[in-house]
Amino acid sequence: MNPVIAALRALQDVDRQRIESEKERRAITERVEQLQAILGEMEREQGEKRDKLREAERWYKERERELKEDNEKIKRAQARLNALTKAKEYTAVQREIEALRRGNAQKEEEILKLLSVMEEVKGAVQKEGEKLDQMRAELAAEQSSTGARVRELDDRLGRLKDEHKSYEEAIAPDVLKRYHRIQSAWQGMAVVTVNAKGSCSGCHRQIPPQLYNILMRQDSLESCPYCHRFIYVDTAAADQNGG
Ligand SMILES: [Zn+2]
């Protein structure tokens, strides 16, 4: 194999491992971030529900207090009624009592409605609370396992970076520059083989026969005229395949 191709292949190998590790690192950190975001949103919603419950509780206590006061008023009016003898006054007080009773009946109805809604919300909040606890535990477990894996990947990336540097030193700057350009354009695959039928394994197009013949000599650095990747013929593999 052409020594420049061999060096580029080694570099490409390191780059592919690096890209894989970076991809995995991104995927796991994104998953944790997503979980955190979902949990945060659920916690915010639960906080709102708890606020509403507290507000409803205040409203309920207020109505209950009013109800008690009105019951007292009814009692006092009843007592006055018993002492009254004049029909006109009697009727007036009786009307007053009736109005208070009607008001109380309405308040009681409202209170009952509110209580049933509050029960429902309380039940839902409790269920959600249990779910949230479960999710918090899951997130914590995920974070600790992810943290360990991220550290592993960071170590690996550090080692790959050193390896990369040592391989880079063996490659001429202009070739290296081209390699990096192609490598980032094709996400890792900058050096590819041309098979015995003369097709580029990067873009699967047929290279000109004369270029194939040049490749067979292995004494120059060539590129695919279509995808511009560095190309070479794997003569060892070609011999094994009988061609
Ligand atoms: Zn190609």
Residues whose N, C-alpha, C, O or C-beta is under 5 A from the ligand:
A	BS01	ZN	C200 G202 C203 C224 Y226 C227 H228
